[in-house]
């Protein structure tokens, strides 16, 4: 794979990560009058102050219990 192909693949993966759970899930959020998590971060934080780490990491958990919570931390 050439360097140009690697960069194109990286750009493609970045674009896919922007969609989060997919275009349909974003549409459902908007229909409910809600913003996506990424949109909330963009609205809350000043431009250029947030750096997303591990953008391409996916989870392998099958335990989606409603009693479990997830939190985001920024510094």
C-alpha positions as CSV (number, residue, x, y, z in Angstrom):
1,X,0.0,0.0,0.0
2,X,1.5,3.3,-1.0
3,X,1.7,6.3,1.3
4,X,-1.0,8.1,-0.7
5,X,-3.4,5.1,-0.3
6,X,-2.7,5.0,3.4
7,X,-3.5,8.7,3.7
8,X,-6.7,8.2,1.7
9,X,-7.7,5.3,4.0
10,X,-7.0,7.4,7.1
11,X,-9.2,10.2,5.7
12,X,-12.0,7.8,4.9
13,X,-11.8,6.4,8.5
14,X,-12.0,9.9,9.9
15,X,-15.1,10.7,7.8
16,X,-16.7,7.4,9.0
17,X,-15.9,8.2,12.7
18,X,-17.7,11.6,12.3
19,X,-20.9,9.7,11.7
20,X,-20.7,7.9,15.1
21,X,-23.5,5.3,15.0
22,X,-24.4,6.2,11.4
23,X,-26.5,8.7,9.5
24,X,-29.8,7.0,10.6
25,X,-29.0,7.3,14.3
26,X,-28.0,11.0,13.8
27,X,-31.3,11.6,12.0
28,X,-33.2,10.0,14.9
29,X,-31.4,12.2,17.4
30,X,-32.2,15.3,15.4
31,X,-35.9,14.2,15.1
32,X,-36.0,14.0,18.9
33,X,-34.7,17.6,19.1
34,X,-31.3,16.3,20.4
35,X,-27.8,16.9,19.3
36,X,-25.2,14.1,18.9
37,X,-22.4,13.8,21.5
38,X,-20.0,15.3,18.9
39,X,-22.3,18.2,18.3
40,X,-22.7,18.8,22.0
41,X,-18.9,18.9,22.4
42,X,-18.6,21.3,19.5
43,X,-21.2,23.6,21.1
44,X,-19.8,23.4,24.6
45,X,-16.1,23.8,23.9
46,X,-14.1,26.5,22.2
47,X,-12.8,25.6,18.7
48,X,-9.3,24.0,18.9
49,X,-9.5,23.2,22.6
50,X,-10.7,19.6,22.3
51,X,-8.4,16.8,21.1
52,X,-10.1,13.5,20.6
53,X,-7.9,10.5,21.6
54,X,-8.4,7.0,20.3
55,X,-10.8,8.2,17.5
56,X,-10.8,4.8,15.8
57,X,-11.2,2.5,18.9
58,X,-14.3,0.4,19.0
59,X,-15.7,-1.5,21.9
60,X,-16.2,-5.2,22.2
61,X,-18.6,-5.1,25.1
62,X,-21.9,-6.9,24.9
63,X,-23.1,-5.7,28.3
64,X,-25.2,-2.7,27.6
65,X,-26.8,-2.6,31.0
66,X,-28.7,0.7,31.7
67,X,-27.3,0.7,35.2
68,X,-23.8,1.2,33.8
69,X,-22.6,4.8,33.1
70,X,-20.0,6.3,30.8
71,X,-18.4,9.6,31.4
72,X,-16.2,11.8,29.2
73,X,-13.2,13.6,30.8
74,X,-11.5,16.7,29.4
75,X,-8.6,18.7,30.7
